[in-house]
Structure formats: structure tokens, C-alpha cells
Amino acid sequence: MRPDSSNLAPNTANMSNQPKLRVLIIAEACNPEWVSVPLEGWSHAIALMQQIDGHLVTQIRNQAAIERAGLVLGRDFSVIDSETVASPIYKLASWMRGSAGKGWTLLTALFSLTYPYFEWLLWREFGAAIRAHDFDVVYRITPLSPTAPSLLAKRCARAGVAFVLGPLNGGVPWPRDFDRARRQENEWLSYLRGAYKLLPGYRATRTFATAIIVGSRDTLALENCRYHQKCFYIPENGIDPERFTLRRTRHAQQPLEVVFVGRLVPYKGADMLLEASSALIHDGHVRVTIIGDGPQRTQLESMIDTLGITAGVQMKGWISHANLQQTLTEMDLFAFPSIREFGGAVVLEAMALGLVPAVVNYGGPGELVTPESGFLIEMGTRDQIVNRYRDLLRQLVNDSEQIERRSNIAFKRARTLFSWEFKASQVCRVLSWAAARGPRPEFHCPLTDADAGPEEFSSCK
């Protein structure tokens, strides 16, 4: 459904009397009631729409949830019904993956083959408006995967309208010492992952895009250097401060309260945390709480019994957002030994409560956490990671003030550099540059605390 012409006109003027940017926001995955990428797509889009004159286009499966959130179909957003192709392919991918939560590379690959149909329908609906320059910029937020080409980049270029996509995120290599975990995750297609660059439209997407937002250093490394001048670093994940209303007030003391949150699968590393902390649990210096569920749960429960640490470990399963907040504020350290994480939203969520993270310095988490706001464990073999976590826990048991010195910094870092409002202000600067309305922005990779400033929170021009 195409928006009314009144919705395409600028709705406000900024301090310089220039109209706000008119942006067609594309987020195929965009749902305020789901988690992961759909929630990211929604959070990103809605924050951006507070700063621009935007119209959202999404897949029809998201319509009811978006309407419940208060947006009006036709005025604020439109939907594309691509279920004819998307639904059977999703069912096929689910069958081929073997079990829920595994084989993400396969799911992404199949989606990349079906997504062009969504854009083809979108162009049929909005192509005339784009050619008529009813929009200053066409901005594609999701899909996040760099494997999904876009039919719109070249068509927008021919129409003389800027096309921006991202934050693209992916491409974190599997650590060579964790090939067994790779196979356990049914990631056999990841051995051929580079083949996506042969997909029709891959090169055209990058050639004709005005700007490409990349969500990590690994994703930037995937892009050919010829495109780097149009790449901008903005991390994928963000937090909504209104959803995180509590703050850690506990002062670290023995027994040190350590918490893990995530799917219970091999690459998330809950087993490494248990092994690293087992001696300290025996001695009463540490307690561990594991929040989450998954196929590894039975193995972890057996491991807890074998190590004789049942009295010092809680397995809580999944809990509600409100209960999760309360639980995290009662902890001292967020331990997350994941060895292959693209984004790491759960790390930001812990930091937004003032909980200090200890993460493997690899992939997304290594770009979210600084030595001042948390603890970075260097990548290595499984035994090396276990030993490094063990050493860190021993240090913190003897000097828990190391945690307190980082708590306030972690809290401020998450709520400034990684709020959706701040991210939208960064994206606005990229969109303004793409529309030839502002200078080329520069962002550090990864972001440092110096990147935050009040001048960032200005509306798009």
C-alpha cells in the first residue's frame, strides 16, 4: 500500500528552515514484539523516524504488531506481501537445519535467494515515487546480512536518488580451534560462505549504493577496498534505555556472583565458564547463575554434577525481561565466553544495568567492551580461554574493586554510545551526506567514549 502524498511531504522544519530528509525506510524484518533482528529492525527504524520524515516498508507478517505499537498503515508504514516465496523457503530451511537455533548460515543463504522477490514487489509499489524524487534517500536497514544483495541500489542510482544500506553485519570467521563446535551447530555451509559474492547483484549493490553502513570490523574486512570510501562504521546493536529501568546497586563481595545469559549451545561457552569457575565454587568464593536454554542444557547439568558444584550453580532457564533485569542487578560480573558473536546485544543490555562484562575479545563483544568498561579475554584454544577466565575470576575474588571501578563506565557507555537515539543520530549524518546535505561523517572503529557528544543529537537536515 502506497502512502498518501501528504505523508511524503516534509512534516517539520529544522532550525535552519531546511525540511527534514524524506526517507523511505526498508526493514523487511521489523517487529516490536519479537526478538533478535526483527526487534533491532523496529528499534532502529522507530528511532530514526523521530529525526526524519520517514515512511517504513516492511513484510506483511509484521503488520499487526506494528499497528499495535501505534503506527498507522498507509500513513506511517506500508507492507509487502512476499509470503508466496518467503513462507515455503522458510519451511524448507527449518527442515534442512535439523533443529531450532542451528544452521544459521544455511538459513541466511536461502533467505538471500528469496529476498530479491520482496524488493521486486517493493519497487513495483514505490518505484514511481522514487523516480519522482518523493524521497531524498532510500535506506535499507534489514536484512543485516552482507550476503543479501539489493535490486534497488542500481534502480535508485538511475533515478538519481541516494541508496544507503546497513548496518551490514556478519562474516566473523569460525576460530580454527573450535571446528567441533562449528559442526555441532550444523554450520557446514559456512565452509563455503564466501560463495555469496558470486550471487547476482552482489557487485551491483556495492557499486551503486551511495553509502554502506558496516556493523563490525569483520564486515568491513569482507568489503573490497574499492568500496571502503563509502563505508561507515556504526555497530549493529543498540539499547532502549526505557526498557532498562533498573541499575545494579550491589557492591561486589564474596561469594562473587557471576552470571551467564544466552542460548545453551557449544559456541556460547557456558561449559567453559563452569570449568573455569569450578574450583572457586568449591571453595565458596564464586557462585554462578546460568540463564537460558538450549540443546546443551542436559550436558551442562551433567557437567555440574560431575564437577560437584551443584550447590554453587543455578540453572534458571529463560526468564521474563522484568525478572532478567532484577536478576542481573543482583550480580557482580556478566561472563560471556562466546567465541563467535556477530553483535552481542546481551552484552550491551548487561552494561545498561551497570553490570560489568567479561567477554572474549573476538567478534561483536570485543568492539562493545573496552578495558575501562569491562574485561577482555583474548581468543585462543578452549583450554587457553578456560585458563584466562579462571585467572580473571581469581583476580576478582582477591580484588573485587576492579569490578566497581568499571561499573559506572559500563553503564554510561551503553546508554550514550549505544542508545538507539544516538545510533539514529549517527545514521542521520550518513543519510545527510548521501543526500548531499552535509559533510562526510567519521566514526571510529570501534567506537570510543570520545565519540559521544551532545552535537550528535541533532535532527537530519
N, C-alpha and C positions, 0 to 999 in steps of 0.2 A: 504494500500500500504506500503510495507516494504522499509525502507531507503536503499540507496546504501551502500555497505560495506565501501566505503571511508568515509561516514558520521559517521560511527560507530567508526572510529579510532580517537585517540586524535588529536585535531587540533592545540593546542598550548602547550607550556611547561611553568611552573611557575619558580619562582626564584630558587627553589631547584632542578630544572630539572626533577621533577616528572610530569607525564602527568596529565592533568585535569581529574576530575571524569567524567566518562561516565555514563550519567543518562538517563533512559527512563522516561520521564515526562508524567504522565497521568492526563489529565484535561478534563473530559467529557464536562463540562460547561466551555467554554473558547472562549470569543468573544470580540474583541476590540471595537465593535460598539454598544454593548448592555450595560446594567447597572447591578448593584447588583452582584450576584455570577458569571455570565459569565465574567463580566469585571474584577472582582477580580481574577478569574482563569487566564485570559490573562495577567494581570499586574504582577501577581506572577510568572507565567511561563517565561515571556519575561525578567524580571529582573534576574531570576535565570540563564537563558541561556546566560547572559552576563558574568557569572562567572564559568560556567562549560561547558563541551562538552555534550550538551543535545539534545535529539530528542523528540518533543512533539507529543502526540497522543490525538486526540480529536474526538468529534462526527461530523459526516458529515455536520450537519446543520451549523457548524462554518467555513467551508472551504473557502467560497467566501470572508468573512470578513478578515480572516487571510491572504489570498493571497493579498487582497488589502492593508494590512498592511506591505507587503513586504517579507513575508516568502514564501519559495518555497516548494511546495508539493513534498514529496519524499526525499528531501534533509534535510529540516528543520522540517517538520512535516508530520504526516500521519493522515488519517481519518478512522473512523469506522462507518459503516452504520448499526445502530441498529434501524432504523425507523420502521421496521416491527413490533416491540414490543413497542417502545417508543411512537410513534405517537398516536395509538388508546388509550393507557393508559392515555396519557396527555389529550386527548379529554374527556375521561371518568372522570378524576379528575376535569377538568374545569367545567363539568356539575354538578358533585356532590358538588362542593364548593359553588355553588349558585350564587356568584358574584365575580368579579375580585378583587384580593387582600385579600381575606378571605380564611379561612380554610387551612392555610399553613401546619398544622400538617398532614392533610389528603393528601395533595399533596406530602409531603415528604414521607409518608408511602407508597403510591402507587409507587413512584419513586424507593424506596428501594427494592420493589419487582421486578422491571424491570431492575435495573442497572446490576445485575449479567449477563444478556444477553450481555451487552456491553463488560464486562470483558471476557466473554467466547469467543466472536469474537476477542477480542484483543489478548488473549492467542493463539488462532489459527493462528494469523498473526505474533506474536512476540515470541511465546513460544520457538521456536528453537534457536533464537538469545539469549534469556535469558539463556537457558540451555548451550549454547556455551560460556557463560560469555562475550558476546559482550558489556554488560553493567555492571558497578560496583554496581549500585543501581537502583531499580525501585521505583519511587516516585510518589504517588498518591496525587494530590492537591485537586481536586474535584471529587466526591461530598464532601461538607463540613460537612454534617450531620453525627453525630455519629451513626445514625440508619442504614446506608448503609454498609453492610458487604462487604468484598473483597474475591473473589475466588483466587486472585493472591498471597496472603500472604503465604499460605501453599505451593503453587507451586514454588514460589521463594525460600522458605526455602529448599525445596527438591533439588532445583537446586544449592543451595549454594550461592545465590545472595541476598543481603540485600533488604528488602522491608520496605519502610517508607510511612506513610500516615499522612495527616493533612495539615493545621490546622483544626482539627475537632472542630466544634462549635455548640452549642445548649444546650438544657436542662435547660434553665433559667426557674425556676418554676413560674407559674402564682401567683402573690401576692394574698393572700386569701381574701383581701378586695376589689378585682377587679374582682370578679366572673361574674358580669354582663357584663363587657367589654369582658371577655372571651367568653361568649355566643354570644355576638353581633358579634364577629369575627368568628363565626361558628367553634370554636375550641373545639367541643365536643369530638373529638378523643384524645385531649390532656389529658383527664382524664385517658386514658388507655396507655399513651405514653410509660411507662416502659415495655410494652409488646414486644418492638422491641428487647429486649435482648434475647427473645426466638427464634428469626429468625435463620434459618440455616446459619452457617458461622460466627455468631457474635463472639463466643468464639474463633474460629479458627483464625479469623482475628487478634485478640489481642494476642493470644498465639504465632503465627508465625511471626508477624510483628517484625522487628528489632527495630524500633522506632516509637512512636506515638506523633505527634505534636498536642497539645491541644491549642485552641484559647481563653480559658477563665477559670476562677476558677470553674464555674459551670460545665463545661465539664469535667474538671479534677475530680470533685466530683462524676461524673457519672461512672468513670472508677474504676473497682475493684482495691483495694490497691495492689493486686498481680502484676498489670501492671504498677504501678507508677514508678518503676525504669527505665522504658523505655519511660516515658512520658517527653516531653519538652514543656515549655510554650512559645508560640510565638503568639501574638494577630492576629486575622484573618485579620483585615482591614489594609490598608496602603494608602498612597497618593503618587501621581506622582507630584513632585514639578514643572515639566514643564507644567502641566495643570493648576497650580495655580500661575499665573504670577503677581497678584496684591497683595497689602498689605494694611491693614487698616491704614489710616493716621489721621482719625478723633480723636479728643480729647473729651472724654465723657463730656457732659454737658446737662442741661435741655432744652427741654424735652429729657429724656433718650430714646434712640432709641433701642427698643427690637425687635428681630426677631425670628420667628419660621419657620423651614423648615421641611416638611415631609408629609406623607400621612395623610389625614384628616380622621382618624379613632379613635375610643374611646381610645385605649390604648396609643396612641401617646401624648394625654394630652393637645391639643391646647385649649380645653374648660377650663381646669384648669388654664392655663396661662391667659386667658381672665378674668376669675373670680378674680384671684389674683391681676391683674393689674387694674381692673375697676375703683376703687376709685382714683388711681393715674392718670389715663387717664382723669377722670372728672376734676381733679384739674390742668391739663395741665403739670404734671410732667413727664409723660411717654407717648410714642407713641408705638404702636405695629404693626408690619408687619407680616402677615402670608403668607408664600409661600408654595404652594402645593394644592392638590385637593383630593377629595375622597368622600365617601358616607356621611360623617359628615358635609360637607360644608353647606348644607341648614340649618342644626341645628345650626351651628356656626353663620351664618348670622342672624338667628332669635334671637340668644342669644345677639349678638352685638346690635341689635335694641332694645331688651327688657332692656338691661343694660344702654341704652342711650349713647353709646360710639362710635357711628358711625364716628364722626369727628376725633377720635384718633386711628382708626384701618384701615389698608389697607389689603384687600384680593387680592393677586396678582395672584393666581393660579400657575401653573407651568411656569417657565421661562427658557430660554436657559442658558447653562453653563456660557457663557461670561457675560450675564446680571446678573446671580446669583452672580458671583464674584464681580461685580461692586456694586451691592446692599449690599452685606454683608460688604464690606469695608466701607460703609457709616453708619454702625450700631455700637452700643455700646456693646450690650450683646446678645449672642445667647442662648435663653431659650428653653430647650428641656425636657419637663416633661414626657417623655415616661417611662412607668412603666414595660416594658418587651422588652428589646432590646438586641439581641444577640451580634451584632458587634458595630454599631454606627458609620458607615463611615462618616455620615454627620457631626458628632461632630469633627472628625479629619479635615474635609475639612474646617470647620469654623476656627479651630485653625491654619490651614496652611495659613490663610489670616490675622492672628493676632487678630481674633475676639474671645473674651473670652466666654467660655460656662458656663451655669448654668444647671446642669443635675441632675436627680435623681440618687442617689448613689446605683444603682442596675443594675445587668447585665453588658453588654459591656461598656456603657459610664462610669460607676463607675471605670473601670480599665484603661480608657484612660485619665481621668482628675485627676489631683492632686490638693490639696488645694492651691498650689503655681501657678497653671496654669488656675484655674477656680473655680467654686463654686459647692459644692456637697450638694444636698438636700436629707436628709435622707428619706428613704421609710417609709410609714405609710398609714393611710386611705386617702381617697380622700380629706377630709376636712383638714387633717394634712398637706398634700402636698401643698394644696392651701394656707394655712396659712404660711407655711415656705417660699414659693415663695413670698408671699405678704411682709413678714418681710424682705426678702433679697432685694426686689425692693425698699422698704422704706430706708433701709440702704444705698443702692447705690445712691438713689436720694440725700441723705444727704452727702454722701462721695463717689463721683464718681471716686476718685483717686484709690480706691480699684480695679477698672477695669484696669486703666492704669498700675498699678504695676504688673498685671498678663499678659497683652497683649504680651509683648516680650517673656515671658517664654512660653506661649502657642504656639506662632509662632515657636520658636526653638524646642520645644518638638515634635510638629507634624512633622517637617521637618528633624529631626535627628532620633529619635526612631521609627518613623512610616513611613519613606520613603520606597518605595519598594526595593530600593538598600540595605538599612540597613536590611530589613527583609530577603532578599536573602542571605546576608552575614551570618545571624543567621542560616538560613536553611542549608547553606553550611557546617557550623560547625557540624550540626546534621548528614548530609549525610556523611561527612568525618569520623565521629565517627562510624556510621553504617557500613561503608566500611573498618573499622579497619585502618584508615589512620590518625586519630587524637584523642586527648583526649576527654573525655565526657564533653560537654559544660554545663554550668549552667546559667539559666536565672531566674531573679526574677519574681514573680507573685503577683501583676502586675509589669510592668517594671518601674524602677525609672530612673531619669535623669543620675544617675551614671552608668547605663548600657551602655550608648553611649560612644564610644571611637574610635579613628582612627584605632586601631588594629583590629576592627571588619570588616573593609572593605578590607579584603584580599581574594584572589581567593581560590576556593576549591582546596584541594590537594588530 
